[in-house]
């Protein structure tokens, strides 16, 4: 199975700040990478697919980048509603596997 | 509007069975593979199983293979997960999810249903 390693596990940032979350795959996943946002008590919501394609309805302050084994999610101008846990997921091979999550809090 | 509504969760004893359902609406159900993803309390996400359009092909994670069965009824736009020989480590919130692409990422998720396996 492809192992997905996210970092950091948690971070604290201020309103208006730019945040970066990293995801490292144990092998090349050829940009078959999605990012999800999960707010407390809610189900995950798709933010990004194909490493850098924004899902319909997702604010443009979210962006994804990367290739090969290294990927990142960037949140520009952090808003209070962005407080959540973020997960990456590879879908290059079965089984689809997720990172352990990054919990984002406000400073 | 796409909606996925799970039902059938609750408390079950180890070794017993439980069946989850997911009622889908807002899209042509038979045009999509469907899947179950679970999340243990305070833990990450784990893909459980997927099923093809007509149900002829099914895929399972190693942790549930041989114990869980995914199925669907396209006439009722409903997805099912039959869970047998339940273990404490199956305790989780189970999400019905609509895959996009194969292998999948998931563009729509249900609200989830909690399954607690405990004596």
Interface residues (C-beta under 8 A of the other chain):
Chain A: X32 X34 X36 X42 X43 X44 X45 X46 X49 X55 X87 X89 X91 X92 X93 X94 X95 X96 X97 X98 X99 X100 X101
Chain B: X44 X45 X46 X47 X59 X61 X62 X95 X100 X101 X103 X104 X105 X106 X107 X108 X109 X110 X111 X112
